Amino acid sequence: MQDDLIPRRGFSHVPGRIHGLVDLAYNLWWSWHPEARILFKQINPHAWKESIHNPVKMLQEIPERFLERVAGNPEYLRRYDISMFRFHRYMTTKNGWFSEAHSSSRSLTIAYFSAEYGLHHSLPLYAGGLGFLAGDHLKECSDLGLPLVAVGFMYSEGYLHQHILPDGWQDNYWEHLDRDAAPVARVMDADGRQLVVRVPHISPPIHVAVWRVDVGKVPLYLLDTDIPENEPAARAISSRLYTGDRERRLVQEVVLGIGGQKVLNTLGINFSAVHLNEGHPAFAQLERIRERVERGLSFPVALDQVRGTAVFTTHTPVPAGNDLFSPSLMEKYFSDYYPALGIDRETFLELGRTPGDPSGCFNMAAFALRLTAFHNAVSQRHGSVSRKMWQVLWPGSPEGTVPIDAITNGVHIPTWLNPRMERLYSQYLSPVCPHWQQELDNPAIWGMIDEIPDRELWLLHTWLKAKLFNRIRERKRLRWASHHKAPINLVADGLMLSPSVLTIGFARRFSSYKRADLIFHDVARLKRILTNKWWPVQIVFAGKAHPDDTEGKQILQRIYQHAVSPDFEGRIAFVEDYGEQTAQYLVHGVDVWLNNPLPPMEACGTSGMKAALNGVLNCSIRDGWWLEGYNGRNGWAFGGDAWSPERDAMDAAELYTLLEKEIIPLFYSGSLDGIPHGWVQMMKESIKSIAPIFSSRRMVKEYTDRYYPSLLSCAESGYEQCPI
Ligand SMILES: *Cc1c(COP(=O)(O)O)cnc(C)c1O
């Protein structure tokens, strides 16, 4: 920790008695501890909301009198003292799971690289699932005490907002991130200026400034190119996530990988292994090689050392999903770089070639696979898909022996489990296991979910559902006031949702493979289902199309037009601007979570896990994690695997039948006490069978148990014992 390096401005009005709030605000620990969150909210709920739950901004802006009011309130101070005690104990305690399970020798620190991080809505540095996976990974490493530092980008124009025009077309605007009011801190150099590092051997030159976010015990360093040291073109490199422009994309990846590695080194951070989350940051491995070559090692020896101490996680099930760069583009940026590695152009380009690809393009996934000794896919199915896809890199190996493992993704339970639900579970789990939060991946403890009376679970679920609808309506009210939306659009936005109606949620990015409009395949049949007088059904959609994805925007528009249409009687809603906060409400509050991508395109999927934790039932195509998660009693599975031109029709028909024959009757089968006991039974089965297995607790432990000993022995043996 280098807290002394980071000045914090604008907090002199915070009274000394509660000045610890400033420390708390700068560590995202508060975001997954409800008792800490409430401390900010209680200062002034409106200011908290107004700041979009950003405690740094709120504390900077709130008038002193509000702070003095709580600083004089004994009840508040009691809560404050308890939370601060827990925070300090969390930050200083060393004996987490990691030090017990892997205590045999010295520990090494791992550097985790990712192009995006979904941590909290006050710090929007993400586009979708990959980012939340990275964010959950960091939080879990912190909880488990795994030594880790992370590197990512500060996207200054970072966040894409969605606004739906009256005709259903998606309009976008970018939110400018006010760095000085975000929960991030400048990293300073010895002269008291913000640290700026030049990306080595890249011309034209690029500089990055460094920021830090504390995620519990894990520091996340963010690179920022929007600084005066850079030419205007270079300043824009880190402005937005995933631009469509090839060249800009390459430069981003150069900055993230090579610049990121250089920053960690400049900071003197001692780490011996790296974890690459997807191919974007893979150039970090080049820079690790270059450092060694500079110290006198030959390229092949340096490559072996770097390979033996690196893990690459692939998330892409189709070749086209990986980044490809033409040889001439590579040449443009790397002509100074490969001489510094001691290799020629051909050897360099060969590192990223895919055998059989006549374009000779540099493929970031092929490159990452060659430069790491340990590779994994993100679900069992994705493992076999990846082994097949990448067999070309291991000519002569049968498909089954291609060395790509599978570690199925999981979600961070304290982040995604609603705090009220957590309290209810705790009531029944803690008598058998007082510290059950320490054993989130233990299925035996979760078995106690059966002890919760049906009525209690159902009433809380209903409460969360009402909360979701209230939030939708409140947002619409504000929109109506500010944008004077026509009443018909408010209907489409969810004004008519009813808490007593079976509610299906569908929220995810609008990429075409996710088939958001599959359920509209037979409009007449869907209409009969939704507008049934006795057993009605409603669907809440949310999600953004990539701004360059016209097809995705068209799908969205068609859905929106159905939502507007009186034919569906207000039973379809489209919630604007899907993001972390909306996701929280949806995964807590709908009844069924629908997922119907085109197999095998969903490498894993994680939103269904978040839903399951909260008692929301999954109805999903057989793909990704659901092939492992579905046990016949904890939700519904549909769709086959064989490709056919009738694929959409067949999948849609199966979905309608499931709804008509199983899902709807079960939901409306309430007994005289008003509780649908069969449904609640299934909710319990879903919670207890999914929460422990599809938690990031299980996932991070699996990464650690599987790779850590090998990484350690490679590094500690002076690279004598490294995998070939
Ligand atoms: C969890 C999450 C995702 C990823 O969900 P998938 O099921 O993988 O599509 C995307 N966006 C947000 C806001 C999320 O919370």
The ligand as a Tripos MOL2 file, in Angstrom:
@<TRIPOS>MOLECULE
LIG
   15    15     1     0     0
SMALL
NO_CHARGES

@<TRIPOS>ATOM
      1 C1        -23.7190  -10.1320  -15.3110 C.3       1 LIG1
      2 C2        -23.8540   -9.0370  -16.2850 C.ar      1 LIG1
      3 C3        -23.6030   -9.2620  -17.6420 C.ar      1 LIG1
      4 C4        -23.2320  -10.6160  -18.1900 C.3       1 LIG1
      5 O1        -24.3710  -11.3980  -18.3490 O.3       1 LIG1
      6 P1        -24.4860  -12.5740  -19.4220 P.3       1 LIG1
      7 O2        -25.4080  -13.5480  -18.8480 O.co2     1 LIG1
      8 O3        -23.1050  -13.1420  -19.5610 O.co2     1 LIG1
      9 O4        -24.9720  -11.9410  -20.6670 O.co2     1 LIG1
     10 C5        -23.7440   -8.2000  -18.5180 C.ar      1 LIG1
     11 N1        -24.1030   -6.9790  -18.0900 N.ar      1 LIG1
     12 C6        -24.3590   -6.7240  -16.7960 C.ar      1 LIG1
     13 C7        -24.7650   -5.3490  -16.4000 C.3       1 LIG1
     14 C8        -24.2290   -7.7420  -15.8520 C.ar      1 LIG1
     15 O5        -24.4760   -7.4860  -14.5560 O.3       1 LIG1
@<TRIPOS>BOND
     1     1     2 1
     2     2     3 ar
     3     2    14 ar
     4     3     4 1
     5     3    10 ar
     6     4     5 1
     7     5     6 1
     8     6     7 2
     9     6     8 1
    10     6     9 1
    11    10    11 ar
    12    11    12 ar
    13    12    13 1
    14    12    14 ar
    15    14    15 1
@<TRIPOS>SUBSTRUCTURE
     1 LIG1         1 GROUP 0 **** ****
